[in-house]
Each structure stands twice: as C-alpha cells, then as structure tokens.
Amino acid sequence: MNYDTVPVMLSGKDLDYLSDMFDWNSIACKKAYHYFNELQNEELKQLVEEIRKVHYDNLNKIIDTINNMGGSNE
C-alpha cells in the first residue's frame, strides 16, 4: 500500500515498549508512595513526593499516547 501520509497507529512492538514503560513508572510510583508514608523527615518526604509526581505524570502521558495514537479505527 502507498500512503500519502503516514497512518496513525501503534505497532505491537510499540505497545510492548509502552507496556514496559508503564510498568516501570507504576512500580516507581508505588514505591515512592510507600516510602513517603514511612519517612519522618519532611525534607525527604517532599523529595519523594516530587519523585512520585514525576512517575505519576509519566503514567498519564503513556495512557494519553495510547489513547491518542491507537484509539482510531480509521
């Protein structure tokens, strides 16, 4: 097939990579949440919360990528 423009799609390999990235960030987010609740030092708690937010934002970006790139059946 010849296309005038590149079709918007995610390959199986793309989905595998996104799945791995999601897993890595999910685990990091969960661990940060756990350690946040265990820490007493407010400075460290703030740092761990920032780390958790970064990974949580990454999770949302991955979900957005899948929804925006793979959600079309055109």
Protein Blocks (a to p, Z undefined) as FASTA:
>chain_A
ZZfbdcddddfklmmmmmmmmmmmmmmmmmmmmmmmmpmblklmmmmmmmmmmmmmmmmm
mmmmmmmmmmpcZZ
